[in-house]
Amino acid sequence: MTLDKSLKVSGGAIKSRNVLTRVERLKRLKELDRWSEGDPVLGIPKTRVIKVSLKKKKKVKTEEDDKKKKKK
């Protein structure tokens, strides 16, 4: 069965997920020093997923831009 064009997301792989796989959770816990080798894999603690959001850059006004606006 095919998926309609209107339902497809253009950047689907880029979007942040709210559920990590067990391997990703273990990797994150190792970085936080909350898990070490030999600890049980089942029943590991939850990890917070950090959402990355890009802020738009503000355009810096220059003297040339002001001159162009005044001419119009």
Number of C-alpha atoms within 10 A of each C-alpha: 3 4 7 7 8 6 7 9 9 9 7 9 8 7 12 12 11 9 12 14 8 12 10 12 19 21 13 17 17 13 11 10 9 12 18 11 8 6 9 9 12 7 6 14 12 11 14 11 13 9 10 8 8 6 6 6 6 6 6 6 8 8 7 9 10 10 10 9 8 8 6 5
